[in-house]
Amino acid sequence: MRCRHCGGADFLPFLNLGAAPPSNAYIDPRTIAAEKSYPLEVRTCRCCWLTQTRDFAARETFFTPEYAYFSSFSPTWLAHAEAYVAMMRHRFALGPDSLVCEVAANDGYLLRYVQAAGIRCYGIEPTAGTAAAARALGIEMVEAFFGRALATKLAADNRRADLMVANNVLAHVPDINDFAAGFATLLKPEGVATFEFPHLLEMVEGAQFDTAYHEHYSYLSLCAVERIFAAAGLRIFDIETTPWHGGSLRVFACRAAARIHKTSAAVAATRRREVEAGMRGAAFYGRLQPHADRVREELRTFLAAARREGLQVAAYGAAAKGNTLLNFSGVTAEDIAFVADRNPHKQGQLLPGSHIPVVSEAELAARRPDRVLILPWNLEAEIKSQLAYVTEWGGRFVTAIPTLKVHA
């Protein structure tokens, strides 16, 4: 194993979750025998502190044309995107003559608001199903994986951007150096790129081991990202925090030679916070595995008690993080009867590994389970509001991260 950024070979153990299938590889019940699993092991490079998975399959294994994650099914995520566009439009004076490019544009969840504001835009998205959904909204899409070669071609076609957006994708790229270099190539001289990603510090402090899955090649700190960006010719000039995915960083970057973007105090403050947490020392990276082991035992104990009491347990949200939790915990359809999800692309499928059937929300309402395990715990408030009727028949919600809780 070599570090995907610096090429080093000296690693610290970070997280070992055994073997599991890709977390977004939902299964047609007729093809269940074809399912494949891969080791899910994460290590940290001692040289550059980039935390990363060991690679056992190509990216095309995980990001297929049938990729089932569609961003627009979360109302709160849509509201987050809309607020972001309004803020960027004001902060960077974006208008009809500006050009916005989103990398990993998914189903057009964000660019719809750019387009509605009268700002020219296009998206880059490698998965066919989500790209088609964005095109149905009238959004121009480039259906390809992003990197330096594609950025060079687009720049030659006069497609350089004033603003580039990369939400929850920096962790998803196997060649992170090539990916970062693409932004330095495609930005205008004074253009801005924003990257939003779960903060490794929050992952460890919040016991969020379930955010580890094969499609997440990297687990990111400012310490590591600054090194990667500097090597690519990018400079980080501002940072914001967001509550998404248990705590994320929104990093603002520009070309290294850009002059108008002054570095804010937030950059030094985030560096200092990471240093004080011990993120440049080995001990920090040994803290998550015991949390994962504890959560697994708590969930197993809860499910065993529910079986003894004759309670039906269902789940809500066929999320990738939920699949990590269930597979690491050895949960099957004997423990959880079904998982409900609003996304019709997942309904009628089985969860990878656990083979729990995915059904509509209407079926959850009809079957009235005693307990509903919320798998995307980062959307707890949204889901509890959406499913408030569960309490009418005496049902109770359950979350497992950071510690198991049966909600009153």
N, C-alpha and C positions, 0 to 999 in steps of 0.2 A: 504494500500500500504506500502510495506517495501522496503528499498533501496536494490538493487541487489548486492551491495558490502558490506556495513557495517551493514545492517539490521535495520538502523534507520527509524523512522516514522515521522520525522519533515522535511517538504518539502516547498520550495518556488515555486510559480507558474512561469513557464517559457514560455510555448506556448500552446495555445488551438486552434486547427484548425477544431473543430467540428467533424463530423463523416465522414469517407471515407472508401472505400474498400481498400484492400492491393494494393500498388502501382504497383506491378509487376504481378497482377492477371488479365492479358488480357483476354477478353471475346470472346468466340465463339458466333457469333450472334444468333445461334440456342438455346443457353442456358442462355440468358440474364436474365431470371427470377430468376436464382439461385444465383445471385450476393448478397454478404453479405458486410455490412459496420460495422466498429468498431470505437469507439471514438478515436481521435488522439490527445492525451494530453501528454505534456511533463512537468516534474517537476525537480527541483534540490534539492538534499539532503543537508540539512544545516550542516550535520556533516562531510561528506567526499567530498562534492561539485561535486558528480557524477550527471550529468544531464541525465535523463532517461524517457522513455515512461512508462505510465501506461499499464499494460499487460491485454489484453482482449481475447487473443487467443494463442494457442500453436505455437511453431516455425514451425511445420509441415504445419500449415495453410498458411504460407508465403513462405516457401521454398519447393515447391512441385516438383515432377518429371518433370512438364512442365515449370518450372522456365525459364523465357524468356530472362534473361540478359546474353548475350554472349560477353565477353570482346574483342574478336578479331575483332569486326566490327569497331573499332576506330583505324585508322592508327597511330594517335599520341600516343595513349595508348600503342600500340605495340612498337613504338619507345622508349617510356619511359621504358618499360620492358626490351628491348634489352640493353639500356644504363645502366640500373640497374645491369643486369647480368655481363656486362663487368666490371663495377666498383667493384662489390663484388668479382668477380674472381681475380682481381688484388689486392684489399685491403686485402683479407683474404687468398690469395695464394691457391685458390681452383683448384683442378686438378682431374685426373682420379681416385684417391683413396679417394676423398671427396664424401660426400653424402649431397644432398640438398633435403629438403622437403618443399613443399608449401601447406599451409592450405588455403582452399577455392581457389583451383587451377583453378576453372571455366573450360574453354574450352582449357586449355593448352597455353594460350596467353604468359606466361612467361617461363614456363618450356621447351617450344620448343627451346629457346635460351640456356638454361642450357644444354639440350641434345645435341644441335649442337656444344657446346664447349667441348664435350667429358666428361662431368661431370655426374656421376650417380645421378639420381633424381627419385622422385615419388611425386604424388600429393594426397591430401585428399579433397574430394568434395562430398557433400551430394545430389546434384541435378543430377538426372540420365541423362538428356539431355546434359548438359554441360560436365559431366564426359565422356559420349560416344564420344563427339567431341574431347576431349583430347586423348582418347584411339585411335581414328582414326589417330592421329599423332604419334602413337607408344609410348605414355607416359603411364607409369604404374600409375593407379589410385586406391585409396582406397575410395570406395563410402560409406561415413558415416559422421555423425557429429563428430567434434573433441572435445575432452575433456580429462580429466585425465585418464579415463578408457581405451580409445583407445590408448593414448600415452603409458600407461603401457604395453599394449599388444604389441605394435610395438617395444618398447624398449626391451622387452623380446625376440623378434624375431630378435634382432641385427639390428634394423632400426634407431638407434640414428643418429641425423644429425649434420653435421658441420655448416650448415646454414639452418635456418627455415625462411620462408617468409610468411607474413600475410598482404596482401594488401587489404585495404577496407573491412575487415571482423571483426575487433575488435568491431566495433559498432553494428554488426549484431548478437551478441550472447546473449541469455537471461541469461545464468549463466556465467558471466564474470570471476568470481573467479575460477570456474572449468576449463574454457578455458585457462586462464593464467597459471594455475598449470600444464596443459598439456605440455606447452612449457618447463617448468623447468624439467619435466620428460623426454621429448624426446630429449632434447639437449645433445650433448656430453659435458664433463666437461668444456671444453673451447670453446664450440660452441657459435654461435651468432644467435639471432633471430631479424629480423627487422619487424616493424609494421608501416604501413602507414595508416593514417586516417585523415579525415577532422578535422581541429582545431576549437574547439568551439569558440575561440576568433575571428577567421575570420568569422565564421557563424554569430555571433552577429554584428560585425562591418560592415560586408558586406550585412546585411539584407537578409541572405541566409536561410530564413525560409523554403523554398521549399525542403531543404535537410532533413527535418523531415518527416518520414513515418514509418509505423508500423514495417518494417523490420529493421529499425535502433532503436535498443533498448537503445543505449547509445550515448551521444554527449560529446566528449572527450577533456579534458584539460590535460596538463602535470601534474598539481596538483593532479587530480584524478587518472590518469594512474600510477603515481609513487607509490601511496598508494596501488593500486590493485596489481601491480607487486611485490612490496616488500612483501606483504602478501603471494604471491605465491612462493617466493624464487628467484625472478629475480631482477637484478640491471640494471638500465638505465645508459649507459656510453657514449652515443653520441646522438645527434639530428641534423637532417637536415630539412630544409623546402623545400617544392615543391609547384608549382602553382596549383596542381590538386584539383578539386572540390572546387575552390575558395580559396585555401590555406590549405595545409595539412602539418602535421608533419610526418617525418620518424624517428622513434625511434629505436635505437640500444640497445638491451638488452642481458645480459648473465646471467648465474647462479650467485647467490649472492656470492658463494665461488670462482668464477673464478678469476684468478690472472693476466692474460696478458692484459686485456682490461682496460686501464686507462680512467678515467672519463674526458671528454673534457669540455672546457669552455662553449660550447654551451648549456650544460644542465643548468648551473646556469643562463646563459643569458635568456633562455626561461622561467625559473622560475620567474626571475625578471620582464620580460615583462608581464607575467600574473598578478603578484602582482600589478604592476603599472597600469594595465587596470582595476583593481578592482575585479578580479575574485575570491577573497576570501571574498567578501562582498555581501550583498543581492541586492544592487542597480543594479549591473551589469546584473543580471538575469531577470530584468524587462524591459530591453531595446528592446528585439526582437519583442514582440507582437505588439507594435505600428507600427513598420516597416512593419510587415505582413499586418496589417489592411490598411496601406497606399498603399502598392503595389496592394492589391486586388481592391481598389477603382480606382487606376490608370488604371488597366487592364480593368475593367468594363467600365470606361469612354471611353477608346480607342475603345473597341469593339462596343459600342453604336454609337460612331461617325462614325465608318467604315460602319455600317449598314445604317445610314442616308445618307452617301455619295455613297452607292451602291458598296462598295469595297468588293471583296472576300478575306477573311482572311483564310489562311491555317497555319499549323505549321510544324516544322521539328524536328524529334527526339522524338520517343515514350519513353521518359525517365521517370523513377520513380519520379524524382524531378518535371518534368512537370505535372505529374498527381496530385501531391500535390498542385501545383499552380492552376491548372484548377478546381479541386474539391473545394478547399477553396474559390475560386472566383465565384463558381456557373456557370462555363462556360459549354456549351453543344454544340452539333453539329449544332445548330441554329446559334451559334456565330462563330465557327471555322469549316469550311467545312470538312476538313480531316487533318490528320497528316501523313507525309511521313517518312519512315524509311528504312534503308538498310537491316535490319535484317529480313530475310524471315520468321523467327519464329513468328514475330509480325504482318506481313502483312496479311490482311484478317480478323484480329481481331478488336475488339473495345477497346478503352481505358477504363479502369475501372472507373466507376462513371460518367464521362462525356459522354461516349458512342460515342465518335468521331471515325470514321473509320480510320484504319491504312492502308496505301497504299504504293506502291513502289515509289521510287524516279522518275521513268519514268512517273508515273501518275502525279506527281507534275509538271514535265516539260510539259506534254501535256495539263494540265488544266490552267497553267499560272496564278496563283493567284496574286492579287495586293499587298498583304502583307504576309510575311512569319515570323511567330513568332518562334524564336529559343528557344526551351524548355530546352535543355541541354546547358545553357549559358556558362558553363565552357569550352565548345568546340566551342565557337563562331568563333574563327579565322579559325579553321578547316572547319566548316560548311559553312562559307561565301566563302571560297576558293572553296570548293567542289560544291557549288551551285551558282558560280559566274554568270552563265547564266541567273539567275533570273532578274538581272538588265537590260538585253537586251530587255525585254518587258516592262520595267518601273517598275518592282516589287521592293519592298523595304523590308529590313529585320527589325525585331522588337525584342527587348529584354525587359524583364520585371524586372529583378533583376540586380542591387539593386534599380533601379528606371526605369520606363518605358521610352524607347528610340526608336524612329523610325530613322533608320540609313539612311544617305544620299546615 
